[in-house]
Amino acid sequence: MIKRKLFIFFVIVFFIVIIAIIGIKIINDKITPLVINYSTGQMKRITSIIINRSINSDMLNKDDLDNLFMVSKDNNIVTISLDSIIVNKITDIISDACEDNLRLVE
């Protein structure tokens, strides 16, 4: 009699554990896409904030921006080109600022 009660007890515990595992799996499958979508949206928001802060007014007030474009006029033909040295320098400043700000977020 005791063995039968013990057997029934273990069967009930086994089924409760199986039902709990299945329930957790179902809940996990439903919540995971929501968490991934939310975290992706937050990542995009934080990244845009970091980029905007990296391109700040201090960088935009530099004298390099005045010399960024080279304009040449030849009898009604106007050529506008970028000074690649200044473009590379500005790109380097912005990428360094973005990298520094990303490290601060970590």
C-alpha positions in Angstrom: 0.0 0.0 0.0 2.8 2.4 0.9 4.7 1.5 -2.3 1.6 2.3 -4.3 1.1 5.7 -2.6 4.8 6.4 -3.1 4.6 5.4 -6.8 1.6 7.7 -7.3 3.3 10.5 -5.5 6.4 10.3 -7.8 4.2 10.0 -10.9 2.3 13.2 -9.9 5.6 15.0 -9.2 7.0 13.8 -12.5 4.0 15.1 -14.4 4.1 18.4 -12.5 7.7 18.9 -13.4 7.0 18.0 -17.1 4.1 20.5 -17.2 6.2 23.2 -15.6 9.0 22.6 -18.1 6.6 22.8 -21.0 5.0 25.9 -19.6 8.4 27.6 -19.2 9.3 26.7 -22.7 6.0 28.2 -24.1 6.5 31.4 -22.1 10.1 31.6 -23.2 9.1 31.2 -26.9 6.5 34.0 -26.6 8.7 36.5 -24.6 12.0 36.1 -26.5 10.9 37.9 -29.7 9.4 40.7 -27.7 12.7 41.2 -25.8 14.7 41.0 -29.0 12.6 43.6 -30.7 12.7 45.9 -27.7 16.5 45.6 -27.3 17.0 46.2 -31.0 14.9 49.4 -30.8 16.8 50.6 -27.8 20.2 49.8 -29.5 19.2 51.9 -32.5 18.1 54.7 -30.3 21.3 54.7 -28.2 23.5 54.4 -31.3 21.8 57.5 -32.9 22.3 59.4 -29.7 26.0 58.5 -29.6 26.5 59.5 -33.2 24.7 62.8 -32.7 26.8 63.6 -29.6 30.0 62.6 -31.5 29.2 65.2 -34.2 29.0 68.0 -31.8 29.2 71.8 -32.3 32.9 71.8 -31.4 33.7 69.7 -34.4 31.5 71.7 -36.7 33.2 75.0 -35.7 36.6 74.0 -36.8 38.4 75.9 -39.5 38.8 72.8 -41.5 35.2 72.9 -42.6 35.8 76.3 -44.3 38.5 74.7 -46.5 36.6 71.5 -47.1 35.3 72.4 -50.5 37.6 73.5 -53.3 35.8 75.5 -56.0 37.5 76.2 -59.4 35.9 78.3 -62.1 37.0 78.0 -65.7 34.9 80.1 -68.2 31.4 79.2 -66.8 32.5 75.7 -65.7 32.5 75.3 -62.0 34.2 72.4 -60.3 33.5 71.6 -56.7 35.6 69.0 -55.1 36.4 67.9 -51.5 39.8 68.1 -49.9 40.4 64.5 -49.1 42.9 65.2 -46.4 40.3 67.3 -44.5 37.6 64.7 -45.1 39.8 62.0 -43.7 40.7 64.1 -40.7 37.0 64.8 -39.9 36.1 61.2 -40.4 38.9 60.2 -38.0 37.7 62.6 -35.4 34.1 61.4 -35.7 35.0 57.7 -35.6 37.2 58.3 -32.5 34.4 60.2 -30.7 31.9 57.5 -31.6 34.2 54.8 -30.3 34.9 56.6 -27.1 31.2 57.2 -26.5 30.4 53.5 -27.2 33.0 52.5 -24.6 31.3 54.8 -22.1 28.0 53.0 -22.7 29.5 49.6 -22.0 
